[in-house]
Amino acid sequence: MKNKKILFLIGLLVVIAVTIYILASQDLFVMKPGSVNTDELTLHTSEFPKSFNAYVNNATDASQVFDLVYATLMELDDKTLEYQPLIAESWSISPDQKEITVKISPAAQWSDGTPITAEDVKFTYDVIMNPENLTSVFRMYLGRLNPPEIIDEHTVRFTAKTAHYKNLEVVAGFNILPKHLMEGKDFNKEFNMSLPGSSGPYDLAEVKEGRYYVLTRKENYWADQLPHRKGTYNFKRIRFRVMNPVVAFEAFKKGEFDIYTEITAKRWVEDTNSEHFAKNWLVKQKIYNYAARGFQGLALNIRQPLFQDLRVRRAIAHLLNRELILEKIMFGEYKPLTSYWPYLYEKDEQSNPLMEFDPERAKSLLREAGYDRLDQTGYLVNEAGRRLEFTVAYVSEETEKFLTVFVEDCKNAGVKVNLERYSWATLIKKMDQYDFDTVMIGWSGTLFPDPEQLWHSRHINEAGGSNLPGYQNPEVDRLIDSLPAIYDPMKRAEIIKKIDRIIYQDVPYLLFWEADYSRIFYKNIFGRPETVFSKYGSGIIKYWWIDPEKAEEYERAVKSRRALPAEPEEIHYHDYAGEI
């Protein structure tokens, strides 16, 4: 179910964008003394969510808020990946893996004091499975289960239609909704800017549409008594401010944000040579942990006649000059991406061969596909006079520097590429309706990958679905259909690698580049684990806190212009015995 944390636009990614440098007035570079609020964490976001209801808007920003407001039945231990109690105090699984019986904790309650019951669990299932609701991404998962059976007020039984290694994950991981506050209301419209009846550690307390939103920590929160929740979620308020990433970086250096994560290669290499970083008021770190990293690139809409020809897709792949872009624009910070599941491969294991920049090979493939003549403007056309032309849809201006390289290389090969920039909300709508030629997107990785949602042909035409390219391959379908009965993760990984190799050769995406680390900038005011991030994720909101002594020392250092002790620039999770 955690695949809902999937969709985010490449223009908003930490890992691939390129800054268009904006000269700022000198006062932008002056950090304000006394700027630390020890009760409030201030974060940056590039786009205001179109909805905070993550069941109808499965974007990363909405899902982050939704998870803090609405608890799940269980949660994964950050080290062992074993499930721990949350709303569910206990559960049992039948020997055939088809029946999961969940006992709800009597302590679990909504923010108005109403107990969470089996009725809420059944209501949530019904809401997601209602075809009138914009919840198709989640219907795929819950659709593997029959409607839950209410045994009593605090007991509910799920029966799977078939055995599937994901069944427990699905039951454990979907956010439970308050029946008494949502029943009878329009789920698609009434819970976009407010989330009533929270059961998580935070409430969505304040929303200024287009500008900011604020979460507030609950006092006497029922789940704080759980042993594995001790000392977590320490920020009393979390404020998300909406700002252009370039402007936000300067605001971060000025002291207006506590953490900054939309770090481009240029920012990392060239824009950290200021006093703020030299004197360690701001910390700059690369984090190497065991996070499941996803992929990013250009989705080619195979529903469009142009991209139905594999030769055309492969030709376009040979016109993406990754090597030049990585060397000249990305400062050597990344390597070419050659897999849709790069984290499944060992460091010394070959995934797929790179489709190298090769304009002559591209032209040869295009001739084979029938694009063998030029029109009067110098672009390739086929026998019917159809020009080889397509449009790239994207969000952030920061991606334009490397997109223009791609456009120029395509032009030199006789391919016309147009760039069309959209707002996040508009592009989401276009993707929901598959109304694009190509779109720049990224998908986050999951610890327990399930290729069905993105790659099975049965999901090609689902409104709001995740098979954006409209990809279909009978052998891939067969391999995906073989996965549910395989409970050994190593055996599943080998099958997914086979799927990966087939998909890679079919070129539904132009894959870009990757890094095996995460990057972060933050004020030197935090208490945090030695590992900085948790084993498989970041854990910032869950495990960090603002240390009053460090905050006071930070303020004195900034005011007196003296340096703070240096922090290591690289953190390798495996180096720490006392990790989370």
N, C-alpha and C positions, 0 to 999 in steps of 0.2 A: 504493500500500500504506500510505502514511502517513495514510490516512483512519482508521486505527486510533486516531489521536490525537483522537478526536472527542467522546466522550461525557463530559459532566460536568454535574452538576445546578446549576440556576440558583442555588439556595441557597448553593452553594459558589463562585459566580463572583465575580471581582473587580469586574465591571462593572455589577451591577444591584442588589445587595442593600442593605438599609437596616438600620442598627444599632438594636437595642433597647438603650438605654443602661443600663449597670449601674454603679452607684456602687461604687467600690473603696476599700479602706482606703488611707491615705496612703502606706504602704510600697510599694504597687504602683507608685508613681510615682517611686521612688528607684532610679536606675540604679546598679548595683554596680560600683565601680572594680575594675580587674583582671579583668574578666569575659571578655576576649578570648582564645580558644584559636586560635592562628595555624595549627594543623594541622587544625582541624575547622570545617566550616560547619554551622550549626544552622538548620534550616528548619521551618516549621509546615505541618501538613496537618490538615484538618478531620475526615477519616474514615480509618480504617485500611482498607487495601485488602482486599476479600474474597479476592483472590488476586493474587500478583505475576506470575502467568503471563498475560501480556497477550493471548495467543492465545485464552484462555477468559474473560478479563475485560478487555474493550477500553476500560477507563476511563483517564482521563488519568494518575492517580497510578500505576497499575500500568504503563502504557506508558512513563512516564518512567524507572522503575527498569529495566524490561525492556531498553530501548534502551541503558542504561549497562552492562548485564551481557552482553547478546548482540549482537554486531556484525552488520551487514548486509553484503551483498556489495559495495555501493558506498555513497557518501554524496554529498550535494549540496554544492557549493561555496556558501558563505553569501553570496557576492556575485553570482557569474555564473550560478548555478543549473545549472552543468555538473556532470556526475557525475565523481567522483574515486575512485581505487582505495581499497579497504579490505580485505576478505577477498579480493576479486577483484583481481588485479594488472593484468589487461587483459580486454577483451571485444571482440567484433565482432558486427555486425548485418548480416544479409543484405539485398540490395537491396529485396526485397519486404516488409521489416520484420517478417517472421514468425519468423526464426531468430536467436537470440541465443546465442552461444557464449562461455562464461566460463572464463577461466584463473585458478585459485585460487593465491594467493601461497604459495610454500613457507614463508614466514616465519609465516604465520597459524597460530595454535595455540590449543588450549584451555588453561585454567588449570593442568591437570595435566601439560602439556607434550605432549599428544597432538596431532599435526598435524590441521588442519581439511582435510577431503577432499571429493571429489565425493559420497561416500557420505553425508556429513552433509547436503549440500544436497538430495539425493534423499529422505533420511529426513524432513527438515523438510517437504518438499512432501507426502509421504505422510501425515504426521501431520495436517496441516491439511486435506487432502482426505478424511480418514477420516470418514464420516458419523456415527460413534459419538462423535466428539469435538465439544466445544462451540465449534467454530471456524467457524460458518456465515458470519460477517461476512467472513472472509478467504477462504473457499472461493469466494465470488463473483469475487474477483480472480484467484486462482491457477487457478480453473476455466477461465479463458480460455486456459490453457496446457496442453499435453499433459504427461504425466509426463516429467521431465527425463531425458535420455539421458546415461549416464556414458560418456565417451570414454576417459578414463584417470583415474588417482588424483587429478589436479589439474585436470581439464577436464570440464565439463558443458555440455550443449547443451539449451536450451529451444526448443521449437517451439510457436508460437501457433496456436490453431485458426483464428483470423482475424486480419487486421491490425488493430491498435488502438493509438492514440496512447499508451496507458497501459502497453503491454507492457514497455518498458524500465524504467519506474518500478516495476512489480510485481516484476520480476526483481531490480532494484537494492535494493529497500527492505524485503524480508522478512528477519526476524532468523533466522539459522541456528542450529539446535539440535544438541547433541552426541549423536550416535547411540549411542556406546558407553556413555553414562550414562543414556539415557532409553528405549532400545529394550526392549520387553517389559513396560513399566510402564504403569499407568493414567494417561494424560496429563491427564485431567480432575481427578484427585484428588491425585496424588503430587508435584506441583510447584507447589503453591499458596503455601506458606510458605518454600520453599527453591528456589533456582535453581542447579542443579549445573553445573559445567564451563563457567565463563564464558569469553567471548572478547572482551568489551568492556573498557574501562579500569577498571571497578569490579567488585568482588564484593559480593553481598548477604551481609554478614558476620554480622549480628546482627538478630534479630527478637524483639521482645517484643510478642506479639499484643495489639492494642488500645491500645498505649502508644507504641511507637517502633520504628523500624528504621534500620539503619546500613549504609552502603556504604563500602567501603575501597578506596583507589586501589592498583592493582598497581604494583609496582616492576619495572623492566625489561620493560615491556609491549611486545609485539611491534610494535604499530601506532605507537608513539612515534617510530619511525624514518622514518615517512612524512613528506615535506616539509610537507604541509598540516596535519599534526598537531603540529608543533613548538610548544611553549609552551601547549598546551591541557590541560584537565582537571587543574587545579592543586591542588585540594583533596584532602588525604590521606584525610580522612574526611568523610562527609556524613551528618548525623543528621536524620531526619525525626521530629518529635514530634507526636503527635496531641493536639489541644486544640480546644475550642470557639473559634470565631473571635473572639468578644468578649473572652474571657479571654486568648486568645493575644495580642491587641493590647496589652493591659496588660502581659503578660509580655514582649513585644517592647520596650516602653518601659522595662521594668525591666532589660533587657539579656540576656534568656534566649534570644532569637532574633536572628539576624544580619540576616535579610531578612524583610519582611512584604509579602505581595501581595494578600491578601483585603481590599482596600480599598474600603469602601463610600463613597457620596457624603458621608454624615455624618462618617465618619472623616476624609475628605480635607478637608472644609470646616471642621468644628467641633472635631475632636479632635486637631488638630495645633498648638494654641495654647499648648503647654507649653514649658518651658525646654529640653527635649530637642531640639525642632525649632528654637526660636528661636536656640539657641547652636550649631546645626549638628552636634550629636553624632549626630543622626539626620537622614538626608537624605530629602527628599520631592521626587519628580520625576514629571512626565508625559513619556512617551516617544512621539514621533511617528516611526514608521518605515513600512515597506512590508509589514507583516504582513497576511496574508489573514484578515480578521475574519469570524467566523461569525454565527450568529443565535441568539436565545434567545426563548422564549415558552412558550405553553401548547399542547401537542399535544392535538388533539381526536380521540378515537378514533372514526373513521368506521365501524368495525365495529359500534358501538353504534347501535341504531335511532334514537335521538334525534338523533345528529349526521349521519345519512345525508341529511338534508334541508339543502340548501345555504342555504335561507332562515334556518334556525335558526343555522347557523354564522355567517352574516353578521350576524344580529341580535346574537349574543353579542359579535362584534367591535365593534359599535357601543355596547356597554355597558362597554368598557374605557376609562376616562378617563385616557389617557396624559398629556394636557396638565396636568391637576391633579396627578397623581402626580409628574411630572417637576419641576413648579414647587415644590410644597409638601413633597415627601418626598425628591426626588433633587437638590435644591439647584441645579437648572438645569444639572447636569453632563452630561446626555445629550440626545439628540434621538430622536424616534420612529423606529422601524425600519420600513421599507417595502419590504424586499427580503430574499430568502434568500441572495443573493450580493452584499451591498452594496459590496464592494471591486471589483466589475467595472465599476462606474459611475464616471465622472469627477465631480469635485466639482460641476460646473455641469450635470450630466446628471440628468434626472428619472428615477427608478426607477419607482415605482408611487404612485398617489395614496393619501394617508393615509385609512384608514377611521376617520373622526372619531367622537368620542363624540357620540351622537345617540340618546337614549332613545326619542324619538317614532318615529324611523325603525325602531328595533329592535322596538318594539311593533307597528308596521305589518307588518313582515316576519313576526313571530310569529303575528299574526292570519291572514296568508296561509297560514301553515304549519298552521293549525288550532287553535292555542292562543288561543282567543277567549273564554274564560270563566275565572272565578276560583273556587277551592275555598274552603271555610270558613276556611282559614288565610290567604287572600289571595294565593295563588300560582296561576299560570296552569295550566290543564289543557286537554286536547283533548276531543273528543267522546266518546272511550272512557273519560274520567276519568283519563287518565295525566298526572301532574303533570310540569311542566317543571322537572326537578331533575337536578343532576349533582354529582360530587365532584372537587375538585382535589387531586391527590396531590403532595406536595413534601417536602423534607428539612429545610431550615434555618428556624429560628424568625425569622431576620433578614428573611425575605421576607414575614412575616405583616402588617407594617404596610401595605404596598401591596395585599396580597391582600384585606385586610378592606375596603379602599375598593372594590375590584371586587365583593366579596360584597354590600356595601350597595347599590351602584348596580344590581346585578342584582335584588336584593330589591325595590327601588323600581319596577322594571319587571315584577315578578311572577315572577321566575326565582329558584328556590331553589338556592343554591350552598353545598356543604359543603366544609370544609377538613379534610384528613386528612394528618397529618405522619407520615412513616416514617423508619426508619433507611436509610442508603444501601444496605446489603445487601438489605434487604427490598424496597425500591423497584426495585432492579435486577432481582430475581426477578419482580416484578409486570410490569415492562416486557418482560422476556424472554418472558413468556406473554401479553402484551397485556391484562393484567388491570387495567384502569383506565378511568375515564371521560375524564379529562384529567390530564395530568402536566406539571409545570413542568420544562423541560429546556433545555439549550443544546448547540449543535454548533459545534465550532471550524471555521474556514475552512481550505481547502487551496489551495496555490499553483496546482495543476493540477486544478481541480474536475472531478469525475465525478458527475453527478446520479443515476446508476443506483441506487446503494445505498440512498439515502434516498427515491427518488421513483418508481422503476419498479414497475409492478403485479406483476411476477413475484416480488417479494420481500415481498408483503403478509403471507404466513402463515409465513414462515421463523421458527423458534424462535430467539429472541435476535437477530432482524434489526433493521435500522435504519429501516425504513418504519413508524415508530411509529403514525402516524395511520391506517394502512391505506389510503393514498391511491392512487387510480387514475384515470387520464385517458388515453384512447387517443391523443390528440394529443401529450400529454407523452411517452408511451411511444414514439411514432413519432420524435419529435425526439431523445429519448435514444438510440434505436437508430441514428440517423444520425451520432452523434458519433464512434464509433470510427475511422472512416476519415478524419477531418479532423485533420491534423497541424498546421495553422496555428492557434496559440492565439488570435489575434484573431478568426478566423472561428468558432472554438468558443465564444468569449465571446459573440458575437452570438446564436448559437443558444441558449445558456444564458440569455441575457436574455429571449428569447422564452418559454422554459420558465418563467422566473421570473414573467413577467407572467400566464401562465395559472394557475400554482399560487397566486399571490397572490390572484387573484379567486376561487379555489375554497376558500380559507380553511381549510386543514388545521391551521394553527396560528393562535393569537392572538399576533402578533408584538409584542414589548415595545419596547425602546429600544436605542440603540447609542452608542458613543463611538469616535472615530477615533484614539484614543491608548490607551496602557497606562499604569498607575500603579504606582509602587513606593515603598516605604519601606526604607531600609537603614542599618545602622551606617556611620559615616564611617571605615571601616577598609580599604576595598577598593582594590586596583589594578584598573583596568578600561579598556576602550577609551573614547575620547572620546565615541563615540556611545551609550554605556551599553549599549544592546541591539544585536544584530546587525541586518542589513538587513531580514530577513524574520521574525525571531523574537526571543527574548530573549538566548540565548547565555550566560546567567549561569554555569551550571555549566561550560560549555566554555571561556569566555574570561576570567572574573574570577579574582582571587586575593586572598588576604588579605595586604596589604602590611605587613610587620613595623614599619616606621617609622610608618606611619599608625596602626597599632594601638596603638603605644606613645604616640603623640601624643594619640590619642583617650582613652586611660586617664588621662594626665596632665590633660587638659582636664576630664574628668568629675570627677576627684578635686578639682581646684582650682576648679571651677565656672566656668571661662572658656570663651569661644566659640572655635570652630574657623572657618577660612575658609569662606565660604558657597559652596555649589554651585548651579548654575542650576536653577531649578524646572522649566523646560521644555527638552527636548532634541529638536531636529529633525534627523533623520538626514541630510537633504539639505544641511545647513549645513556638513558636515564633509567635507573632501577626503580625509582619511586614514582614511576609514571602513573597517570590516571588510568 
